[in-house]
Amino acid sequence: MEAGPTALVVDDDRALRLLCRVNLELEGFAVREAATVAQAVEAIEDEIPDVVLLDMHLGREGTELLLAQLREHGIPVLLVTGSVDIEEFRGRADEILSKPFSPEVLVAAARRLASIEA
């Protein structure tokens, strides 16, 4: 059996990480989680994921550094934010997903970024 793509979900909200994990795993993704920027960096050093779902509000400076590292590795980034003004994040990620979102929209975006046909 062929292994599915790997997604790294980086968010300090445990419930949101669980929501992402369950929905992505149902679609064949292997999911890893990180609650902090430090955990995300460690996870990326262990294994480069096919896509990262990143909460932009984990601490501005650390998140910006993580985002820069992800971009250096060419890892597709789905920025997940509850910000009202998402325009400030345009150009920093491959796609932006505003909270709240539906599981279908989440999975579709992750599949696109991981280059998986629906």
Secondary structure as GFF3:
##gff-version 3
##sequence-region A 1 118
A	DSSP	beta_strand	6	10	.	.	.	ID=ss1
A	DSSP	alpha_helix	14	26	.	.	.	ID=ss2
A	DSSP	beta_strand	30	34	.	.	.	ID=ss3
A	DSSP	alpha_helix	37	46	.	.	.	ID=ss4
A	DSSP	beta_strand	51	55	.	.	.	ID=ss5
A	DSSP	alpha_helix	60	72	.	.	.	ID=ss6
A	DSSP	beta_strand	77	81	.	.	.	ID=ss7
A	DSSP	three_ten_helix	86	89	.	.	.	ID=ss8
A	DSSP	beta_strand	95	98	.	.	.	ID=ss9
A	DSSP	alpha_helix	103	113	.	.	.	ID=ss10
###
